[in-house]
Amino acid sequence: MKQLLSGNEAVALGAYLGGAAVASAYPGTPSSEITPAFARFGGPYAEWATNEKVALEVAIGAAYEGARAFTAMKHIGLNVAADPLFSCSYTGINGGLVVVTADDVGIYSSQNEQDNRHMARAAKVPLLEPSDSQECMEFMRLAFEISERFDTPVLLRTTTRVSHSKGIVEYDPELRTPPAVNGFKIDISKFVIMPAMARKRHVFVEERTRALKEYGETSSLNRIEWGDSSIGVITSGVSYQHAKEALPDASFLKLGLSWPLPPGLVETFVKRVDKVVFVEEVDPFLESEVRLMGLDVSSHHFIGKEAFTLLGEYSAGLIRSSLAKFPELGIDCEKPTDHGTSVSLPDRPPVLCPGCSHRAVFYTLNRLKAIVYGDIGCYTLGVFPPLNATHACLCMGASITNNFGGEKAAQFGERADGRPRVSVIGDSTFLHAGIVGLINAAYNQGNTKILILDNQTTAMTGHQDHAATGKTLMGASQKPLDIARLVQACGVEDVKVLDPFDLRTFRREVKAALGRPGPSVIVATHPCVFVDPRVKGRQAICIDPEKCSDCGVCLKFGCPGVYHANGKAAIEQSVCNGCGMCVQFCPTDAAGTQKAGKGAKTLAISGGGER
Amino acid sequence: MSATGNGARTGTTNFFVAGVGGQGALLASDIIAEAGMEADLDVKKSEIHGMAQRAGSVFSHVRWGRNKVDAPLFSDGEADFLLSFEIVEALRWQPVLKKGGIAIVNTQKIYPVAVAIGNQSYPEDGVLEAEFAAGGQKLISLNADDIARELGNVRVANSVIVGVLSRFLDVSPSVWRDVLARRVPARALDVNLEAFYRGRELSADV
């Protein structure tokens, strides 16, 4: 069978064909599509977990019980799940366990560009790096076998370009390992990881690494492609594809098992080529491993990060231009001709969608001159003009803890700016890592003001369900978690649930909360336009040019549907979904839901003039 | 070795598809890629999705060829075709198109927020034509949204554009038909096919 699949879909297919029984994940770009695809292919059980640590522990539990299981997360998610990963490396598994880390090389949708190959080395677990969709499927399948054979969790690393690229995957759907559960095997020396046991397991871990090196010498995961012996490329992952295109005649050592490295294979390759070129995005991981082997070659034998950047994605063109600096390699890099305009073009960065309720929240916070500790989600876009209402954003949950920490520091001096501080955190992010910070702020007598933007979905990563949406990944209905009651249980009595689209009330209540002592939480509830069934039936708003006084108020909250033409405000009908925020603001009642220009009365949703 | 590496040597065809989130540009690139697979070519397709929900720039690389396609990306000046669903996006990505390449551009204007709030301006009429002429590239411009609206569904503008492209490719109409049938909702298949053929006929004249 032949299918055009993304790397993410192919990983899911490999898990399905490899007999995985349980998948647990928290969504994170570029990994989010893996777990739902596993369920679509017919995977027996898949779930959205509260966070990555929970997800990995669920998968470990399934593996302890003797089933094959996996979790998938973005690179940064593995920081959250590092605790169970590092200790599970010691306990080992029972059924096969694979941890998929999808690294965001190029930082398309993340806070940093960390290279999670270091995590494999640090946790001492084998690392597989597929180069394309076909390998994503094959390596995932094989990862379960390696896991069971060597009694170890396996880290499978993709990068954004592998996760989101599509390629042809050929497979036989009949060749599926049926999911099986062998049952928990009591062995306290292995599964109870106290110091006395851990010291013995550490011996096992080092022995396992030695055995994995040996396995890598002959495994199909690693291969040498002999070509011209003047240049030998050592590479892995998507860099292999770029390098093949850039240097089609060179010799290649392609590493699919890129930690631990097979010393014999590396030595054979290094000694038979005139120059070794390391082509790897981000950090010099393979390069430092190979250089540390202390092979008997001159240091001029190697070209690595002295040629290549540590930043961002590579391409065939970048590889050639980087190597053209070394005349002994004889690589020309005449660039193909291209033409670009000298006219300055307007930027089109990602923006909050038309009808997004976050816009109402940030407009309000802007008007209240708040300094805003933001968090991870669509609402980070509140930083851009004209909303300009996010001033810090660090990691999942930090909006609450950073704000609280600043508040404690401010006890010892005046805040000269006189501006209020507010934490803004989404519903899914709050459940992921916000709760613990809230408990801390309540317990330690904070004064922290928190807005939980409850849009009833995990929006930015593609609208996944979570504990407060009332639905599971497998489609079952479930009583939604009550965020307001949870907040109260954490020790914050001052909780209100409000719709931010009711702008006047919302602003009044936020202002009031800022004036009260003690911690307070406002749950700003309004569904994301992608999950709100009411959006489909709504009419687009029109602005009556006769009534428009060109005051510019409706242009101040950055709705992509509102623009300015011929001295009047206007609304792009194909974009507007009728949220009515502009109607609330319009002081002349020019914005309304009836077609403009027909002499008909415009229908205001509520009185204008809110400014 | 050639300046462009393996791609030029092995006869890979490169497509670059650009648009604004919500226009269906990514679906169009999926359809092109699947048509290549159905025509027994090797195919790679690459795009980034995540942060842009609606109204941000989106783009996709599609490559196909009789031989193995290695890299999922190509560099500036290497695209044989540039498909853009909006004027500014066509100008933004013009550098990817090779000299002598073909640009198929939907002349729909979508104002970015920076233009809407008056911080930046939208290029004047005529810039599109002048720039592609200066680049030595063939420009096929049409308002696919208008054609789609005429057919009763503005969402099929992407099928019009794919139809225009299809005339330049050695892939049989039945392949395109099969792929459309697989990728669009059943109730919208007829209107998508109509849009595809309207585009295909339009490009017969150029």
Contacts between the chains, C-beta under 8 A, distances in Angstrom:
chain1	res1	chain2	res2	distance
A	2	B	37	7.1
A	4	B	33	5.9
A	4	B	34	5.6
A	4	B	37	5.1
A	4	B	43	6.4
A	4	B	45	7.4
A	29	B	49	7.9
A	29	B	50	3.5
A	29	B	51	7.3
A	30	B	48	7.9
A	30	B	50	6.4
A	106	B	48	7.6
A	108	B	48	4.7
A	108	B	50	5.8
A	108	B	51	6.5
A	109	B	48	7.9
A	109	B	50	3.5
A	109	B	51	4.3
A	132	B	44	7.6
A	132	B	72	7.6
A	160	B	48	6.3
A	161	B	46	6.3
A	161	B	72	6.1
A	161	B	73	7.3
A	164	B	46	6.6
A	164	B	47	6.0
A	164	B	48	5.9
A	164	B	49	6.5
A	165	B	44	6.2
A	165	B	45	6.5
A	165	B	46	4.0
A	165	B	47	7.9
A	165	B	72	4.0
A	166	B	30	7.7
A	166	B	33	6.1
A	166	B	43	7.5
A	166	B	44	7.1
A	166	B	45	4.3
A	166	B	46	7.4
A	167	B	43	6.9
A	167	B	44	5.3
A	167	B	45	7.6
A	167	B	72	7.5
A	168	B	37	5.8
A	168	B	42	6.6
A	168	B	43	6.0
A	238	B	72	7.2
A	241	B	70	4.8
A	241	B	71	4.7
A	241	B	72	6.5
A	242	B	70	7.7
A	242	B	71	4.9
A	242	B	73	7.4
A	244	B	6	6.8
A	244	B	70	4.2
A	244	B	71	7.2
A	245	B	5	4.9
A	245	B	6	4.6
A	245	B	7	6.1
A	245	B	70	4.5
A	245	B	71	4.1
A	246	B	5	4.8
A	246	B	6	7.6
A	247	B	1	7.7
A	247	B	5	7.5
A	248	B	1	7.4
A	248	B	5	6.6
A	248	B	6	4.2
A	248	B	9	7.3
A	249	B	1	6.7
A	313	B	73	7.9
A	315	B	71	6.9
A	315	B	73	5.1
A	315	B	74	7.7
A	315	B	75	5.7
A	316	B	4	7.9
A	316	B	5	4.7
A	316	B	6	7.5
A	316	B	7	7.3
A	316	B	71	5.4
A	316	B	73	7.7
A	316	B	74	7.6
A	316	B	75	6.7
A	317	B	5	7.8
A	317	B	75	3.5
A	317	B	76	7.5
A	320	B	3	7.9
A	320	B	5	6.5
A	331	B	1	7.0
A	332	B	1	7.4
A	332	B	3	6.4
A	333	B	3	6.9
A	334	B	3	4.0
A	335	B	3	7.0
A	335	B	75	7.7
A	335	B	76	7.4
A	335	B	77	6.7
A	336	B	3	6.6
A	336	B	4	5.7
A	336	B	75	7.1
A	336	B	76	7.1
A	336	B	77	3.3
A	336	B	78	5.7
A	336	B	98	6.2
A	337	B	77	5.5
A	337	B	98	7.4
A	337	B	99	5.1
A	338	B	76	4.4
A	338	B	77	3.6
A	338	B	94	7.8
A	338	B	95	4.3
A	338	B	96	7.2
A	338	B	97	7.3
A	338	B	98	7.4
A	338	B	99	7.9
A	338	B	135	7.8
A	339	B	94	6.2
A	339	B	95	6.7
A	339	B	97	7.9
A	339	B	99	7.4
A	339	B	131	7.3
A	339	B	134	6.2
A	339	B	135	3.3
A	339	B	136	7.3
A	339	B	137	7.4
A	340	B	94	5.5
A	340	B	95	4.2
A	341	B	91	5.0
A	341	B	94	6.3
A	341	B	123	7.8
A	341	B	127	6.8
A	341	B	131	4.6
A	343	B	91	7.0
A	343	B	123	5.2
A	343	B	127	5.4
A	343	B	131	7.5
A	344	B	120	7.7
A	345	B	88	5.5
A	345	B	91	5.7
A	345	B	92	5.5
A	345	B	123	6.6
A	346	B	88	6.2
A	346	B	111	7.9
A	346	B	112	4.8
A	346	B	114	5.1
A	346	B	115	4.9
A	346	B	120	4.0
A	346	B	121	6.9
A	346	B	122	6.2
A	347	B	112	6.4
A	347	B	114	5.7
A	347	B	120	6.9
A	348	B	20	6.7
A	348	B	55	7.4
A	348	B	56	6.0
A	348	B	57	4.5
A	348	B	88	7.0
A	348	B	89	7.5
A	348	B	112	4.3
A	348	B	114	8.0
A	349	B	56	6.3
A	349	B	57	7.9
A	350	B	21	7.7
A	350	B	51	4.8
A	350	B	52	4.4
A	350	B	53	6.7
A	350	B	55	7.8
A	350	B	56	3.8
A	351	B	54	7.8
A	351	B	55	5.3
A	351	B	56	6.5
A	351	B	113	5.4
A	353	B	53	5.2
A	353	B	54	4.3
A	353	B	55	6.9
A	354	B	54	6.7
A	354	B	55	7.3
A	378	B	53	6.6
A	385	B	117	7.5
A	385	B	119	7.1
A	386	B	117	5.7
A	459	B	53	7.5
A	460	B	50	7.4
A	460	B	51	7.0
A	460	B	53	7.5
A	461	B	50	7.2
A	530	B	53	7.8
A	555	B	116	6.4
A	555	B	117	4.9
A	555	B	118	7.3
A	556	B	117	7.6
A	558	B	113	5.2
A	558	B	117	6.8
A	559	B	113	7.8
A	559	B	116	8.0
A	560	B	54	7.2
A	560	B	55	4.0
A	560	B	112	7.6
A	560	B	113	5.4
A	560	B	116	7.1
A	562	B	116	5.9
A	563	B	111	4.6
A	563	B	115	6.9
A	563	B	116	3.8
A	564	B	116	6.3
A	564	B	117	7.5
A	564	B	118	5.9
A	572	B	110	7.3
A	572	B	111	7.2
A	574	B	145	7.8
A	574	B	154	6.4
A	575	B	22	7.8
A	575	B	54	7.9
A	575	B	55	7.0
A	575	B	110	7.7
